[in-house]
Amino acid sequence: MFFEMKDVSVMYGKAEALKDASMGVKGGEMVTLIGSNGAGKTTALRAICGLKALSSGEIWFREKRIDGMPSHDIVKMGIAHVPEGRRVFSSMTVRENLELGAYLRTDKRKIVGDLENIYGSFPVLRERQEQKSGSLSGGEQQMLAMGRALMADPSLLLLDEPSLGLSPLLVREVARIIRRINEGQVSIILIEQNARMALKLAHRAYILEVGHIVLQGNAKDLAHDENVKRAYLGRSRESA
């Protein structure tokens, strides 16, 4: 398996945010984590990228165990994280934010090429490249956060609520960008408040409830599962 979590548990004080959670991602695959607020989705991403220690279990990436490794070493291995809330460096320019994404890389010629590719994928960032990031709109900041993560040249991208707070038009644009990134053979773990969109984009899905993975399977199949519809997608037209 390209990426795998094995029986992972994570504690916040005495509260167990994840309990024996197991999931996997194949190379070039997009997987989504679906669940209500507090289900443990963000905790899972923080555990993967080394921001939250495990209380038990293992995390493997490209046949190497990575739980317990420093975050910067995990980034070097090819995992990039776009956290909820964008978190761009507001006092730095767009270009400086993007260049910071490549901080751990040494392949300078490819970095230049990747920066051009980012500008090609996000034309507004080229237009705004000398502008302070804090002055960008929410949608532009989301594109910048994604572009900055891609500048790390990841093979696994962790996306936490990329459409949060965006207009319906921008949500569709972000969905298009996520699909294009995945078509470029970047594996993705997607957390998304818009469960309908997430299940449409992803190949497979895991359903989290109070730290437990209670259901998994093909994303299209789960999108038609009556229990998933009731809990996360609203009533179907047929049952309404």
C-alpha positions as CSV (number, residue, x, y, z in Angstrom):
1,M,0.0,0.0,0.0
2,F,1.2,3.5,-0.9
3,F,-0.1,4.9,2.4
4,E,-1.6,3.1,5.4
5,M,-2.8,3.9,8.9
6,K,-3.0,0.8,11.1
7,D,-5.2,0.8,14.3
8,V,-4.4,4.5,15.1
9,S,-5.6,6.0,18.3
10,V,-5.0,9.6,19.3
11,M,-5.8,11.3,22.6
12,Y,-6.5,14.9,23.6
13,G,-6.0,14.8,27.3
14,K,-8.3,12.0,28.5
15,A,-10.5,12.3,25.4
16,E,-9.9,9.8,22.6
17,A,-10.2,11.6,19.2
18,L,-9.3,8.6,17.1
19,K,-9.9,4.9,18.2
20,D,-8.2,2.1,16.3
21,A,-8.7,3.8,13.0
22,S,-7.3,2.1,9.9
23,M,-7.3,3.4,6.3
24,G,-5.2,3.2,3.2
25,V,-4.5,5.1,0.0
26,K,-3.2,3.7,-3.3
27,G,-0.8,5.6,-5.5
28,G,-2.8,8.1,-7.6
29,E,-6.0,7.6,-5.6
30,M,-8.2,10.2,-3.9
31,V,-9.8,9.1,-0.6
32,T,-12.2,11.2,1.4
33,L,-13.0,11.2,5.1
34,I,-16.6,12.0,5.9
35,G,-18.0,12.7,9.3
36,S,-19.6,15.4,11.5
37,N,-17.7,18.0,13.4
38,G,-15.6,16.4,16.1
39,A,-15.6,13.0,14.4
40,G,-11.7,13.0,14.3
41,K,-11.1,13.9,10.6
42,T,-8.7,16.8,11.3
43,T,-7.0,14.8,14.0
44,A,-6.3,12.1,11.4
45,L,-4.5,14.6,9.1
46,R,-2.6,16.1,12.0
47,A,-1.4,12.6,13.0
48,I,-0.3,11.8,9.5
49,C,1.8,14.9,9.1
50,G,3.4,14.6,12.5
51,L,1.6,17.4,14.3
52,K,-0.2,15.1,16.8
53,A,1.4,12.1,18.5
54,L,-0.3,8.7,18.4
55,S,-1.2,6.9,21.6
56,S,-1.1,3.6,19.7
57,G,-1.0,2.3,16.1
58,E,1.2,2.9,13.1
59,I,1.4,5.1,10.0
60,W,3.3,3.9,6.9
61,F,4.2,5.8,3.8
62,R,6.0,4.2,0.9
63,E,6.9,1.2,3.0
64,K,8.5,3.3,5.7
65,R,6.9,3.9,9.2
66,I,6.5,7.6,9.7
67,D,4.7,8.0,13.0
68,G,7.1,9.7,15.5
69,M,9.1,11.4,12.7
70,P,9.4,15.2,12.8
71,S,7.0,17.0,10.5
72,H,9.7,18.5,8.2
73,D,11.1,15.0,7.5
74,I,7.5,13.8,6.6
75,V,7.3,16.8,4.2
76,K,10.6,15.8,2.7
77,M,9.2,12.3,2.1
78,G,6.4,13.7,-0.1
79,I,3.4,14.5,2.2
80,A,2.0,18.1,2.1
81,H,-0.8,19.4,4.2
82,V,-3.3,22.2,3.4
83,P,-4.8,22.9,6.8
84,E,-8.3,24.2,7.5
85,G,-8.5,28.0,7.4
86,R,-5.8,28.4,4.7
87,R,-3.2,29.9,7.1
88,V,-1.2,31.8,4.5
89,F,1.6,34.1,5.7
90,S,-0.4,37.3,5.4
91,S,2.6,39.8,5.6
92,M,4.5,37.9,2.8
93,T,3.7,38.3,-0.9
94,V,2.0,35.6,-2.9
95,R,5.3,34.7,-4.5
96,E,7.1,34.5,-1.2
97,N,4.4,32.1,0.2
98,L,4.8,29.9,-2.9
99,E,8.6,29.9,-2.7
100,L,8.4,29.0,1.0
101,G,6.5,25.8,0.0
102,A,9.7,24.7,-1.7
103,Y,12.0,25.5,1.3
104,L,13.1,21.9,1.8
105,R,13.9,21.2,-1.8
106,T,17.3,21.5,-3.5
107,D,16.3,20.9,-7.1
108,K,16.3,24.6,-8.1
109,R,15.6,24.1,-11.8
110,K,12.6,22.0,-11.1
111,I,11.4,24.5,-8.5
112,V,11.3,27.2,-11.2
113,G,9.4,24.9,-13.5
114,D,6.9,24.0,-10.7
115,L,6.3,27.7,-9.9
116,E,5.4,28.3,-13.5
117,N,3.1,25.3,-13.4
118,I,1.4,26.7,-10.3
119,Y,0.9,30.0,-12.0
120,G,-0.5,28.2,-15.0
121,S,-3.0,26.3,-12.8
122,F,-3.9,29.4,-10.7
123,P,-3.6,32.4,-13.1
124,V,-4.8,34.8,-10.4
125,L,-1.7,34.0,-8.3
126,R,0.5,35.2,-11.2
127,E,-1.5,38.4,-11.3
128,R,-1.2,38.9,-7.6
129,Q,2.3,37.5,-7.1
130,E,3.7,40.8,-5.6
131,Q,0.7,41.4,-3.5
132,K,0.6,40.8,0.2
133,S,-1.2,37.5,0.9
134,G,-3.4,39.0,3.6
135,S,-5.1,41.2,1.1
136,L,-6.3,38.3,-1.1
137,S,-9.9,37.2,-1.1
138,G,-10.8,33.9,0.7
139,G,-10.9,32.0,-2.6
140,E,-7.5,33.4,-3.7
141,Q,-6.0,32.5,-0.3
142,Q,-7.3,29.0,-0.7
143,M,-5.7,28.7,-4.1
144,L,-2.5,30.1,-2.6
145,A,-2.5,27.5,0.2
146,M,-3.0,24.7,-2.3
147,G,-0.3,26.1,-4.6
148,R,2.1,26.5,-1.6
149,A,1.6,22.8,-0.7
150,L,2.1,21.7,-4.3
151,M,5.4,23.6,-4.4
152,A,6.7,20.9,-1.9
153,D,6.3,18.5,-4.9
154,P,4.2,16.0,-2.8
155,S,3.0,12.6,-3.9
156,L,0.4,12.7,-1.1
157,L,-1.7,15.9,-0.5
158,L,-3.8,16.3,2.7
159,L,-6.7,18.8,2.1
160,D,-8.7,19.9,5.2
161,E,-12.0,21.7,4.2
162,P,-10.7,23.4,1.1
163,S,-14.2,24.8,0.2
164,L,-15.0,26.2,3.7
165,G,-16.5,29.7,3.5
166,L,-16.3,30.0,-0.3
167,S,-19.1,31.0,-2.7
168,P,-20.8,28.2,-4.7
169,L,-18.9,29.4,-7.8
170,L,-15.6,29.2,-6.1
171,V,-16.5,25.8,-4.6
172,R,-16.9,24.5,-8.1
173,E,-13.6,26.0,-9.1
174,V,-11.8,24.4,-6.1
175,A,-13.4,21.0,-7.0
176,R,-12.1,21.3,-10.5
177,I,-8.6,22.1,-9.3
178,I,-8.6,19.2,-6.8
179,R,-9.6,16.8,-9.6
180,R,-6.9,18.1,-11.9
181,I,-4.2,17.7,-9.1
182,N,-5.3,14.1,-8.7
183,E,-5.2,13.5,-12.4
184,G,-1.6,14.6,-12.2
185,Q,-1.0,11.4,-10.2
186,V,-0.9,13.2,-6.8
187,S,-2.7,11.0,-4.2
188,I,-5.1,13.0,-2.0
189,I,-6.8,12.6,1.4
190,L,-9.7,15.0,1.3
191,I,-11.8,16.3,4.2
192,E,-14.7,18.4,3.0
193,Q,-17.8,19.8,4.6
194,N,-19.6,19.4,1.3
195,A,-19.9,15.6,1.5
196,R,-21.8,15.4,-1.8
197,M,-18.9,17.0,-3.6
198,A,-16.3,14.9,-1.8
199,L,-18.0,11.7,-2.7
200,K,-18.3,12.8,-6.3
201,L,-14.5,13.6,-6.5
202,A,-13.1,10.7,-4.5
203,H,-12.5,7.1,-5.6
204,R,-13.1,5.7,-2.1
205,A,-14.5,7.0,1.2
206,Y,-14.2,6.3,4.9
207,I,-17.0,7.4,7.3
208,L,-15.9,8.5,10.7
209,E,-18.1,8.7,13.8
210,V,-16.7,9.8,17.2
211,G,-13.2,8.6,16.3
212,H,-14.3,5.3,14.8
213,I,-14.3,4.3,11.1
214,V,-17.8,2.8,10.8
215,L,-18.0,2.4,7.1
216,Q,-15.8,2.4,4.0
217,G,-16.1,1.6,0.3
218,N,-16.3,3.0,-3.2
219,A,-17.3,6.7,-3.0
220,K,-20.0,6.4,-5.6
221,D,-21.5,3.4,-3.8
222,L,-21.5,5.2,-0.5
223,A,-23.1,8.3,-2.1
224,H,-26.2,6.1,-2.8
225,D,-26.2,4.4,0.6
226,E,-29.4,5.3,2.4
227,N,-27.7,5.7,5.8
228,V,-25.0,7.9,4.4
229,K,-27.7,10.0,2.6
230,R,-29.6,10.5,5.8
231,A,-26.6,11.4,7.9
232,Y,-24.5,13.5,5.5
233,L,-26.3,14.2,2.3
234,G,-29.9,15.0,3.4
235,R,-32.9,13.2,2.3
236,S,-32.9,11.8,-1.2
237,R,-35.6,13.0,-3.7
238,E,-37.1,9.5,-3.8
239,S,-37.6,9.4,0.0
240,A,-38.6,13.1,0.4
